[in-house]
Amino acid sequence: MKKTLNALIIFLLFLRAANIFASPLHIDYYGVVSQSSDANMLKMAQDIFFTQLKSMADITVDDKRPDPSKASTEIPEIFPIPAHVAFYAEISEIQNEAVSQKSWNCKFNAVSSDTGRGQSKTEVYDSYYKILASAKMSIDALLASFKGQSEEQVFADTRSLQASITGCGTNVESLAGTWNGEPYTDKIIILRSGKGFVIFQNGATMNIQLIVRGGTNNGLIADLEIRQTGKSNASFFPNLPRETALKIAEKATPIIWKFKLSGSGKLEGTKHSPVPNGDSISEDTVSVTWTRK
């Protein structure tokens, strides 16, 4: 009888532990702290970090920013919530007088509400676009220990993912720049690395990845696929009623664009995105054209 009782206790403890590790990591996002006068950059960086956190697997995010419309000038007052991790970023300018260029020092901070244990990770980016392109990996690495992962595993997984989706890489750098042509968007940014962002007029930011599906004999792009990366967000469907967009975001497959590069330098093709179809979700295809600004 005693052995049976001990076995039952061990089994229940195992189930409890399994449930803990299976639970998502709860992040309380306190935004950006900075003394910089570049308010537009700070606002976009603050929104980008929030979007990147929300796109990460096994993470739920609560917005605790004192004022989502702007960065803070002081370290936020963190309200301890059991089993939550507080996250905020400190950004400062580094001015290089020799080349009249500034870079950005970003210190990402995470503090466990249960233990008070804090960790930070500091990166220096030589442009705002580098913050857009690289911050997510640094944030994921910082949060790795809170999720029971090693930082090395995070970087290994990221490199593996990048290798699997980059494609043949035919002259992707030639597409780097700012584009427009999508309804309800402010701008589309393509980076030289083949990554990018769709920035919506409602403030949401979608991460995208370029995949070359075919090239010409002289090394130019013939067929290009651009795919949404990360979790879907209701704000990615601004043309739909909010309640409908929330339902679609729960089950949505990634939005995919399939383009050919036209002779005039435009990207012309189709956009494949989920839409409501009665009680289910189907895929809609529309013609789109992106033009470089």
BELFENWO-V338858 format. One record per residue. N is the residue number from 1. RES is the residue in three letters. OMEGA is omega in radians with two decimals (* if undefined). Layout:
N_RES_OMEGA, N_RES_OMEGA
This chain:
1_MET_-3.13, 2_LYS_3.13, 3_LYS_3.13, 4_THR_3.14, 5_LEU_3.12, 6_ASN_3.14, 7_ALA_3.13, 8_LEU_3.14, 9_ILE_3.13, 10_ILE_-3.14, 11_PHE_3.14, 12_LEU_3.09, 13_LEU_3.12, 14_PHE_3.12, 15_LEU_3.14, 16_ARG_3.13, 17_ALA_3.13, 18_ALA_3.14, 19_ASN_3.12, 20_ILE_-3.07, 21_PHE_3.14, 22_ALA_-3.09, 23_SER_3.10, 24_PRO_3.07, 25_LEU_-3.11, 26_HIS_-3.12, 27_ILE_2.97, 28_ASP_-3.02, 29_TYR_-3.10, 30_TYR_3.00, 31_GLY_-3.03, 32_VAL_3.06, 33_VAL_-3.11, 34_SER_3.02, 35_GLN_-3.12, 36_SER_3.11, 37_SER_-3.12, 38_ASP_-3.01, 39_ALA_-3.11, 40_ASN_3.13, 41_MET_-3.11, 42_LEU_3.12, 43_LYS_-3.14, 44_MET_3.12, 45_ALA_3.13, 46_GLN_3.12, 47_ASP_3.13, 48_ILE_-3.13, 49_PHE_3.14, 50_PHE_3.13, 51_THR_-3.13, 52_GLN_3.08, 53_LEU_-3.11, 54_LYS_-3.11, 55_SER_-3.08, 56_MET_-3.14, 57_ALA_3.05, 58_ASP_3.11, 59_ILE_2.95, 60_THR_-3.01, 61_VAL_3.00, 62_ASP_-3.10, 63_ASP_-3.13, 64_LYS_-3.11, 65_ARG_3.09, 66_PRO_3.12, 67_ASP_-3.10, 68_PRO_-3.09, 69_SER_-3.13, 70_LYS_3.10, 71_ALA_3.09, 72_SER_3.08, 73_THR_3.14, 74_GLU_3.08, 75_ILE_-3.05, 76_PRO_2.99, 77_GLU_-3.06, 78_ILE_3.12, 79_PHE_-3.09, 80_PRO_3.07, 81_ILE_-3.10, 82_PRO_3.09, 83_ALA_3.08, 84_HIS_3.07, 85_VAL_3.10, 86_ALA_-3.12, 87_PHE_2.99, 88_TYR_-3.11, 89_ALA_3.03, 90_GLU_-3.10, 91_ILE_3.08, 92_SER_3.13, 93_GLU_2.99, 94_ILE_-3.07, 95_GLN_3.07, 96_ASN_-3.06, 97_GLU_-3.07, 98_ALA_-3.10, 99_VAL_3.13, 100_SER_-3.11, 101_GLN_3.11, 102_LYS_3.03, 103_SER_-3.02, 104_TRP_3.06, 105_ASN_-3.11, 106_CYS_3.06, 107_LYS_3.13, 108_PHE_-3.06, 109_ASN_3.06, 110_ALA_-3.10, 111_VAL_3.11, 112_SER_3.12, 113_SER_-3.12, 114_ASP_-3.02, 115_THR_-3.05, 116_GLY_-3.13, 117_ARG_3.14, 118_GLY_3.05, 119_GLN_3.10, 120_SER_3.11, 121_LYS_-3.08, 122_THR_3.09, 123_GLU_3.05, 124_VAL_-3.13, 125_TYR_-3.08, 126_ASP_3.06, 127_SER_3.10, 128_TYR_-3.12, 129_TYR_3.08, 130_LYS_3.06, 131_ILE_3.12, 132_LEU_-3.01, 133_ALA_-2.92, 134_SER_-3.02, 135_ALA_-3.06, 136_LYS_-3.14, 137_MET_3.14, 138_SER_3.12, 139_ILE_3.14, 140_ASP_3.13, 141_ALA_3.13, 142_LEU_-3.08, 143_LEU_-3.05, 144_ALA_-3.08, 145_SER_3.10, 146_PHE_3.11, 147_LYS_3.13, 148_GLY_3.11, 149_GLN_2.99, 150_SER_3.12, 151_GLU_-3.14, 152_GLU_3.13, 153_GLN_3.11, 154_VAL_-3.12, 155_PHE_3.11, 156_ALA_3.12, 157_ASP_-3.13, 158_THR_3.13, 159_ARG_3.13, 160_SER_3.13, 161_LEU_-3.13, 162_GLN_-3.13, 163_ALA_-3.07, 164_SER_-3.04, 165_ILE_-3.06, 166_THR_-3.13, 167_GLY_-3.04, 168_CYS_2.98, 169_GLY_-3.06, 170_THR_3.00, 171_ASN_3.10, 172_VAL_-3.09, 173_GLU_-3.12, 174_SER_-3.13, 175_LEU_-3.10, 176_ALA_3.14, 177_GLY_-3.13, 178_THR_-3.07, 179_TRP_2.98, 180_ASN_-3.12, 181_GLY_3.11, 182_GLU_3.06, 183_PRO_3.08, 184_TYR_3.12, 185_THR_3.06, 186_ASP_3.12, 187_LYS_3.04, 188_ILE_-3.09, 189_ILE_3.05, 190_ILE_-3.12, 191_LEU_-3.12, 192_ARG_-3.13, 193_SER_-3.06, 194_GLY_3.03, 195_LYS_3.11, 196_GLY_-3.06, 197_PHE_2.94, 198_VAL_-3.11, 199_ILE_-3.06, 200_PHE_3.11, 201_GLN_3.12, 202_ASN_3.09, 203_GLY_3.13, 204_ALA_3.11, 205_THR_3.11, 206_MET_3.04, 207_ASN_3.11, 208_ILE_3.12, 209_GLN_3.10, 210_LEU_3.11, 211_ILE_3.12, 212_VAL_-3.12, 213_ARG_3.13, 214_GLY_-3.13, 215_GLY_3.11, 216_THR_-3.11, 217_ASN_-3.14, 218_ASN_3.01, 219_GLY_3.12, 220_LEU_-3.13, 221_ILE_3.04, 222_ALA_-3.14, 223_ASP_-3.08, 224_LEU_3.03, 225_GLU_3.06, 226_ILE_-2.98, 227_ARG_3.00, 228_GLN_3.03, 229_THR_-3.10, 230_GLY_-3.08, 231_LYS_3.11, 232_SER_-3.11, 233_ASN_3.14, 234_ALA_-3.14, 235_SER_3.08, 236_PHE_-3.12, 237_PHE_-3.05, 238_PRO_3.14, 239_ASN_-3.10, 240_LEU_3.01, 241_PRO_-3.03, 242_ARG_-3.11, 243_GLU_3.11, 244_THR_-3.14, 245_ALA_3.12, 246_LEU_3.14, 247_LYS_-3.13, 248_ILE_-3.08, 249_ALA_-3.12, 250_GLU_-3.02, 251_LYS_-2.99, 252_ALA_2.95, 253_THR_-3.11, 254_PRO_3.03, 255_ILE_-3.08, 256_ILE_3.00, 257_TRP_3.07, 258_LYS_-2.99, 259_PHE_2.85, 260_LYS_-3.14, 261_LEU_-3.10, 262_SER_3.14, 263_GLY_-3.14, 264_SER_3.12, 265_GLY_3.10, 266_LYS_3.00, 267_LEU_-3.09, 268_GLU_-3.13, 269_GLY_-3.06, 270_THR_3.07, 271_LYS_-3.14, 272_HIS_-3.09, 273_SER_-3.13, 274_PRO_3.10, 275_VAL_3.12, 276_PRO_3.09, 277_ASN_-3.03, 278_GLY_3.12, 279_ASP_-3.11, 280_SER_3.13, 281_ILE_3.07, 282_SER_-3.13, 283_GLU_3.12, 284_ASP_3.13, 285_THR_3.12, 286_VAL_3.10, 287_SER_3.14, 288_VAL_3.06, 289_THR_3.05, 290_TRP_-3.14, 291_THR_3.13, 292_ARG_3.13, 293_LYS_*
